[in-house]
């Protein structure tokens, strides 16, 4: 058990090596790589000695269309052993719903996977879709790309890492390119807005107002696949209450409109303490993959067909949640941070 001193729960001195290695993997992937990319990018901008190399690279970034043209996945990035340690840290698991018939996922077909909830950083997506050790083991060889905010591809080196993991820009053009290449697509539907509602014990979704992903599915004739990650919102704590209408939420909404991503005030854990830091808490992560929802014959992306398919998707997602929430509670019951759960709610 951790020792508490000055209102901080410190990690014990004797920790199994396996847990130390898992924490090291999380430090590297969540903090080390992104911070290093930002620091190196700043260095090559301000240090004239680097300009002969940095200027051609910046030109490459400007002309490179990979983020909107299907991506540039590097398979060995996704197979690095560090991902196994990252997944074991929480631990992260994937469950294929019992309603998914055998052979439901055909590698010759394309799908649009909807992930819920977003959480603070999307730990379930990181653990189960950024590598080949999670969801890829359950969907019969279906190849996919994952959408992220376009701003991620403006940061030197960080963009190359994300492209290598299979990420693409969040745009209609990028989606069209992915489907044209016979790839499937993973979208975290609630996005940055939903991150502002992510708190331990809650499952509040931004979904009622999100119909763009349904239009994409209808426009490109791909089946929708609902997914729910239990435990996603338990990985970080929000420091200040920000209910809709509060001054903080209004400020966060304005910043999101300007920056393209939200800025929730959060804390996780540190390397040597369990109370404060930038690392996610150890909270059991279980992503449940539902059955593909076939498109109605003759359906188009007209408002009526979009509304009908959106309603079917919401009903399928709620059914998925209700049938698996008790299973997750058993998985997570031994977790120190396991709070009393609220049922899934669609708040926007």
C-alpha positions, 0 to 999 in steps of 0.5 A: 500500500502507498504511504501518505505524506503531505497529502500525497500517496507515495509509491512503496519502495518495494515494487515488482520489476514488472510494474516498474517496467510497465510504468516506464513504458507509460512514461515513454509513450505518454510523456517521453516521446511527445515531449521529446518531439516538441523539444527537438522541434523547438531546438531545430527552429531556434538553432541556426546550425540545424537550419540546413536540415530543418528547412527541407524537413519543414518543406516536406511537412508542408507538401506531405499529404499523407495525413489526408491521403490515407496515412503512412503506417509503419508496421514495426512501430505498432509491434514494438514490445513497449506496447505490451508493457503499456497494455499490461499497466492498466491492464487493457483488454478487448472483448468481442461481443457475443452478438458478433457472429462468426466471420462478421468482420471480413478483411475484404470489406470496410467498416467505421468503428465508433469509439466511446467515450473519449476520456482525457487522452483516449487511453482505450484507443492508445492501448487497443488500436495504436498497436497490433496486440489489442483489437487487431487480434479480434477483427479477422485481419481488418486493416484500419486507420485512426482519426485524430485532430489535424493539429497533431500533424503540424508538430515535427517528428510527432507527426511521423510517429502518429502516421507510423502508428496508423493515424490520419487527420480528422477530415472528410478528405482523409476519410474518403482517402482511407475508404478508397484504399479499402481501409477501415476507420476508427473515430472517437466520436465524442471528440474534444468536447466529450473530454471536458465531461470525463470524470472517474465514475461517469460515462457521459457521452457527446453523441446525440449531436454527432451525426457526421460519422453516420453521414460518412458511413452512408456516403461510403457504404460502410457498416458502423461498428459501436465500441465502448471502453469501460474504465476510460474516464477513470484514468485521470481526475479533473481538478475543477468542476466545469459544469455546462454554463460555468465560467470555466466551461465557457472558457474551455469551449472558446479555447476549443473553438480556437485551438481545435482541441480542449484543455481540461484541467486534469491530474493523473499520477506521477512516477513515484506517487499516486496523487498528482502527475501527468501519467494515467492512473492504473484503471482496468480498461476493457474495450467491447467491440459490437456487431457491425450494423448493416446499412439499409438497402438504398439508404443515402446520406439524406437527413432522414436516413442519417437520423434513422441510422443514428438512432439504430447506432445509439440503441446498439451502443446502449445495449452493448453497455448494459450487457457488459457493465456487470462484467467490467465491474467484476474485472475492475472490482479489485482496482484501488480507483474503482468508483461507484459507476454511473450508467452511460448517459448521452448528455449532448 
